[in-house]
Amino acid sequence: MKKINYKQFLIENSALATLVLLLIVGTLVMGTTFLSISNFRNILLNNAIIGIIALGMTLVIISGGIDLSVGSATAAAGLFAIWAMNNTGSIVLGMLGAMAVGAVMGTFNGVLVAKFRIPAFIVTLGAMQIFRSLSLHFFRGGGILTATEVNWFLNISNTRIFFDIIPLPVIYWLVLAVIVGFVAKNTAFGRHVYAVGSSERAANLSAIKVDRVKIYVYMLCGVLVSLAAIVEASRLGSMNSASSGGFYELNAIAAVVIGGTAMSGGRGRIVGTVFGTLTLGVINNVMNLMGLPSFLVGAIQGSIVILAVLLQRSVEKKTKQF
């Protein structure tokens, strides 16, 4: 019989194992308060936006890149959506405009990374500052822009279905996860993303257009960020150019890494990212229910991210030995 590599299995399913452990701990400590439908609904709702952003981040990291600009891009796309709707009275134009802005921002990153060979970390770090600065400039230095003219827009994220139980943002997140997961695993583009992340040189020798794949990956990430921005703008009815999207890039990267995606590229699963996002959400929720200081949430999340990377490295080293 083939010997089971338990460490490899743990890496590939670390997010699910961690999530199950947290659910057990939450149940033992908080009982029915934790297990209530309203609590699980809050966990899903509060993490749907980061979950959508993390889907795009997963593809970027699988391709061997990273995107630190997603938080600033979320603010920019959401602000543009509300501005366009308030000035045109059209929800469709506002949403399409936000998606176009997201695609442009993503393409901007992709072109600089692919064509100019600038490291993704540097490009997206600069883009993070650029997008935030432009938002502050064009939308009055941090002022809140509120969706007042198109009230129906608020229903996009503030409606529940299935007997008034499941919020629509959760449905958007799960549907997008299925679509992105299908694209990643069952299309030529998805296979090319994995190939580029595994080895650009080998991908080039296989006649894969590496530059085009990178640009498309960042553009797709930008579109997903804009969809998350629309959901957030609808849920809150407003966006703030100074604070909206704050630390979203860190939370998205954490969700992806906890989900088992290798920071070195070439390996990862969308379902793992979904579990990784839920893991972060449950940690926050359990700590809040236990009355622990909210300032420690980041410390625990960061520790889990470091542990996940250490486990990945140990498996990679063991694999190379064979």
C-alpha positions as CSV (number, residue, x, y, z in Angstrom):
1,M,0.0,0.0,0.0
2,K,1.1,3.5,-0.8
3,K,2.4,5.3,2.3
4,I,0.3,8.3,3.3
5,N,2.3,11.6,3.5
6,Y,0.4,13.1,6.5
7,K,2.4,16.3,6.4
8,Q,1.6,16.8,2.7
9,F,-2.1,16.0,3.4
10,L,-2.0,18.5,6.2
11,I,-0.6,21.2,4.0
12,E,-3.2,20.6,1.2
13,N,-6.0,20.7,3.7
14,S,-4.6,22.9,6.5
15,A,-7.3,25.5,6.1
16,L,-10.1,22.9,6.5
17,A,-8.4,21.3,9.4
18,T,-7.8,24.6,11.2
19,L,-11.4,25.6,10.5
20,V,-12.8,22.4,11.9
21,L,-10.6,22.8,15.0
22,L,-11.8,26.4,15.5
23,L,-15.4,25.3,15.1
24,I,-14.9,22.7,17.8
25,V,-13.2,25.2,20.1
26,G,-16.0,27.8,19.5
27,T,-18.7,25.2,20.2
28,L,-17.0,24.0,23.4
29,V,-16.4,27.5,24.8
30,M,-19.5,29.4,23.7
31,G,-22.0,26.7,23.0
32,T,-25.3,27.7,21.4
33,T,-24.2,31.3,21.2
34,F,-21.6,30.3,18.7
35,L,-23.7,27.7,16.9
36,S,-26.6,30.0,16.3
37,I,-27.8,30.7,12.8
38,S,-27.4,34.5,13.3
39,N,-23.8,34.1,14.4
40,F,-22.8,31.9,11.4
41,R,-24.7,34.4,9.1
42,N,-22.6,37.2,10.6
43,I,-19.4,35.3,10.0
44,L,-20.2,34.7,6.4
45,L,-21.5,38.2,5.7
46,N,-18.5,39.9,7.4
47,N,-16.0,37.9,5.3
48,A,-17.8,37.9,1.9
49,I,-16.0,41.0,0.6
50,I,-12.5,39.8,1.7
51,G,-13.5,36.4,0.3
52,I,-14.2,37.8,-3.2
53,I,-10.9,39.8,-3.2
54,A,-9.0,36.7,-2.1
55,L,-10.3,34.8,-5.1
56,G,-8.4,37.2,-7.4
57,M,-5.4,37.2,-5.1
58,T,-5.2,33.4,-5.3
59,L,-4.8,33.5,-9.1
60,V,-2.2,36.2,-8.8
61,I,-0.1,34.3,-6.2
62,I,-0.5,31.0,-8.1
63,S,1.0,32.8,-11.2
64,G,4.0,33.8,-9.1
65,G,3.0,37.4,-8.3
66,I,1.3,39.4,-5.5
67,D,-1.0,42.4,-5.4
68,L,-0.7,44.8,-2.5
69,S,-3.0,47.4,-4.2
70,V,-6.3,45.5,-3.7
71,G,-7.4,47.6,-0.7
72,S,-6.8,50.9,-2.3
73,A,-8.4,49.6,-5.5
74,T,-11.5,48.6,-3.6
75,A,-11.9,52.1,-2.3
76,A,-11.3,53.6,-5.8
77,A,-13.8,51.3,-7.5
78,G,-16.5,51.7,-4.8
79,L,-16.2,55.5,-4.8
80,F,-16.4,55.6,-8.6
81,A,-19.5,53.3,-8.6
82,I,-21.4,55.6,-6.1
83,W,-20.2,58.8,-7.9
84,A,-21.4,57.4,-11.3
85,M,-24.8,56.3,-9.9
86,N,-25.4,59.6,-8.2
87,N,-24.6,61.6,-11.3
88,T,-26.3,59.4,-13.9
89,G,-29.1,57.8,-11.8
90,S,-28.2,54.5,-13.4
91,I,-27.2,51.5,-11.3
92,V,-26.0,49.6,-14.4
93,L,-23.7,52.4,-15.5
94,G,-22.3,52.7,-12.0
95,M,-21.5,49.0,-11.7
96,L,-20.1,48.7,-15.2
97,G,-18.0,51.8,-14.6
98,A,-16.6,50.3,-11.4
99,M,-15.8,47.1,-13.1
100,A,-14.0,49.1,-15.9
101,V,-12.0,51.0,-13.3
102,G,-11.1,47.7,-11.6
103,A,-10.0,46.2,-14.9
104,V,-7.9,49.2,-15.8
105,M,-6.2,49.2,-12.4
106,G,-5.5,45.5,-12.7
107,T,-4.2,45.8,-16.2
108,F,-1.9,48.7,-15.1
109,N,-0.3,46.4,-12.6
110,G,-0.1,43.5,-15.0
111,V,1.6,45.5,-17.8
112,L,4.2,46.8,-15.5
113,V,4.9,43.4,-14.1
114,A,4.9,41.5,-17.4
115,K,6.2,44.0,-19.9
116,F,8.6,46.1,-17.9
117,R,9.8,43.2,-15.7
118,I,9.3,45.2,-12.5
119,P,8.9,42.9,-9.4
120,A,5.2,42.6,-8.5
121,F,5.9,43.6,-4.9
122,I,7.3,47.0,-6.0
123,V,4.6,47.6,-8.7
124,T,1.7,46.9,-6.5
125,L,3.2,48.7,-3.5
126,G,3.5,51.8,-5.7
127,A,0.0,51.2,-7.1
128,M,-1.4,51.0,-3.6
129,Q,-0.2,54.5,-3.0
130,I,-1.3,55.8,-6.4
131,F,-4.8,54.5,-6.2
132,R,-5.3,55.7,-2.7
133,S,-3.9,59.1,-3.4
134,L,-6.0,59.6,-6.5
135,S,-9.1,58.6,-4.5
136,L,-8.3,61.2,-1.9
137,H,-7.7,63.8,-4.5
138,F,-10.8,63.3,-6.7
139,F,-13.2,62.5,-3.8
140,R,-12.3,65.4,-1.5
141,G,-9.6,64.2,0.8
142,G,-11.3,61.4,2.6
143,G,-14.9,62.6,2.7
144,I,-17.6,60.0,2.7
145,L,-19.4,59.6,-0.6
146,T,-23.0,58.3,0.0
147,A,-25.3,56.6,-2.5
148,T,-28.3,58.8,-2.1
149,E,-29.8,59.0,-5.6
150,V,-30.3,55.4,-6.3
151,N,-31.8,53.8,-3.2
152,W,-32.5,50.4,-4.9
153,F,-28.7,50.0,-5.1
154,L,-28.7,49.3,-1.3
155,N,-30.8,46.2,-1.9
156,I,-28.0,44.5,-3.8
157,S,-26.2,43.6,-0.5
158,N,-28.9,44.2,2.1
159,T,-31.3,41.4,1.0
160,R,-31.6,37.9,2.4
161,I,-32.9,34.8,0.6
162,F,-33.9,31.3,1.6
163,F,-36.4,32.2,4.3
164,D,-34.6,35.4,5.1
165,I,-31.5,33.5,6.3
166,I,-28.6,33.9,3.8
167,P,-27.5,37.4,2.8
168,L,-26.9,38.0,-0.9
169,P,-23.2,38.9,-0.5
170,V,-22.6,35.4,0.7
171,I,-24.2,34.0,-2.5
172,Y,-22.1,36.3,-4.7
173,W,-19.0,35.1,-2.9
174,L,-19.8,31.4,-3.3
175,V,-20.9,31.7,-6.9
176,L,-17.8,33.6,-7.8
177,A,-15.7,31.0,-6.0
178,V,-17.3,28.2,-8.1
179,I,-16.7,30.2,-11.3
180,V,-13.1,31.1,-10.5
181,G,-12.4,27.6,-9.3
182,F,-13.8,26.2,-12.6
183,V,-11.6,28.6,-14.6
184,A,-8.5,27.7,-12.7
185,K,-8.9,23.9,-13.0
186,N,-10.8,23.3,-16.2
187,T,-9.7,25.8,-18.7
188,A,-6.5,26.3,-20.8
189,F,-6.1,29.8,-19.2
190,G,-6.2,28.2,-15.7
191,R,-3.6,25.6,-16.6
192,H,-1.4,28.3,-18.0
193,V,-1.6,30.3,-14.8
194,Y,-0.3,27.2,-12.8
195,A,2.4,26.6,-15.4
196,V,3.6,30.2,-15.3
197,G,3.7,30.1,-11.5
198,S,5.6,26.8,-11.5
199,S,8.3,27.9,-14.0
200,E,8.2,30.8,-16.4
201,R,11.0,29.3,-18.4
202,A,9.3,26.0,-18.9
203,A,6.0,27.9,-19.7
204,N,7.9,29.8,-22.4
205,L,9.3,26.7,-23.9
206,S,5.8,25.2,-23.9
207,A,4.7,28.1,-26.2
208,I,2.6,29.7,-23.4
209,K,2.4,33.5,-23.7
210,V,3.6,34.3,-20.3
211,D,3.2,38.0,-20.5
212,R,-0.4,37.8,-21.6
213,V,-1.2,35.3,-18.9
214,K,0.2,37.7,-16.2
215,I,-1.7,40.7,-17.6
216,Y,-5.0,38.7,-17.7
217,V,-4.4,37.5,-14.1
218,Y,-4.0,41.0,-12.7
219,M,-6.9,42.3,-14.8
220,L,-9.2,39.5,-13.5
221,C,-8.0,40.3,-10.0
222,G,-9.0,43.9,-10.6
223,V,-12.4,43.0,-11.8
224,L,-13.0,40.8,-8.8
225,V,-11.9,43.7,-6.6
226,S,-14.4,46.0,-8.2
227,L,-17.2,43.4,-7.6
228,A,-16.2,43.3,-4.0
229,A,-16.2,47.1,-3.9
230,I,-19.7,47.2,-5.4
231,V,-20.9,44.8,-2.7
232,E,-19.3,46.9,0.0
233,A,-20.7,50.2,-1.3
234,S,-24.1,48.6,-1.5
235,R,-24.0,47.2,2.0
236,L,-22.8,50.4,3.7
237,G,-24.4,52.9,1.3
238,S,-21.1,54.8,1.4
239,M,-17.4,54.6,0.8
240,N,-14.5,56.7,2.3
241,S,-11.5,57.5,0.3
242,A,-9.3,57.5,3.3
243,S,-10.4,54.4,5.2
244,S,-12.3,52.1,2.9
245,G,-10.4,49.0,1.9
246,G,-7.9,49.4,4.7
247,F,-5.7,46.3,5.3
248,Y,-7.8,44.3,2.8
249,E,-4.6,43.3,1.0
250,L,-3.2,41.8,4.1
251,N,-6.4,39.9,5.0
252,A,-6.7,38.6,1.4
253,I,-3.1,37.4,1.3
254,A,-3.5,35.8,4.7
255,A,-6.6,33.9,3.5
256,V,-4.8,32.7,0.4
257,V,-1.8,31.5,2.3
258,I,-3.8,29.8,5.1
259,G,-5.8,28.1,2.3
260,G,-2.6,26.3,1.1
261,T,-1.6,28.4,-1.9
262,A,2.2,28.5,-2.1
263,M,3.8,32.0,-2.1
264,S,6.3,30.7,-4.5
265,G,3.6,30.1,-7.1
266,G,2.4,27.1,-9.1
267,R,0.2,25.5,-6.4
268,G,-3.1,26.4,-4.8
269,R,-6.8,25.8,-4.8
270,I,-9.8,28.2,-4.7
271,V,-11.6,26.0,-2.2
272,G,-8.6,26.3,0.1
273,T,-8.9,30.1,-0.1
274,V,-12.6,29.9,0.8
275,F,-11.7,27.8,3.9
276,G,-8.8,30.2,4.6
277,T,-11.2,33.2,4.6
278,L,-13.6,31.4,6.9
279,T,-10.8,30.5,9.2
280,L,-9.9,34.1,9.6
281,G,-13.5,35.0,10.2
282,V,-14.1,32.4,12.8
283,I,-10.9,33.4,14.7
284,N,-12.2,37.0,14.9
285,N,-15.7,35.8,15.8
286,V,-14.6,33.5,18.6
287,M,-12.3,36.1,20.1
288,N,-15.1,38.6,20.1
289,L,-17.6,36.2,21.7
290,M,-15.0,35.3,24.4
291,G,-14.4,39.0,25.1
292,L,-10.7,38.9,24.3
293,P,-9.0,42.1,23.2
294,S,-9.6,42.8,19.6
295,F,-6.0,44.0,19.2
296,L,-4.8,40.4,19.5
297,V,-6.8,39.2,16.5
298,G,-4.1,40.3,14.1
299,A,-1.4,38.6,16.2
300,I,-3.2,35.2,16.1
301,Q,-4.0,35.5,12.4
302,G,-0.4,36.5,11.7
303,S,0.9,33.5,13.7
304,I,-1.3,31.1,11.7
305,V,0.0,32.6,8.4
306,I,3.6,32.2,9.5
307,L,2.9,28.6,10.6
308,A,1.2,27.9,7.2
309,V,4.3,29.2,5.3
310,L,6.7,27.2,7.5
311,L,4.7,24.0,6.8
312,Q,4.7,24.8,3.1
313,R,8.5,25.2,3.1
314,S,9.1,22.0,5.0
315,V,7.0,20.0,2.5
316,E,8.7,21.7,-0.5
317,K,12.2,20.8,0.9
318,K,11.1,17.2,1.5
319,T,9.7,17.0,-2.0
320,K,12.9,18.2,-3.6
321,Q,14.9,15.6,-1.7
322,F,13.1,12.9,-3.7
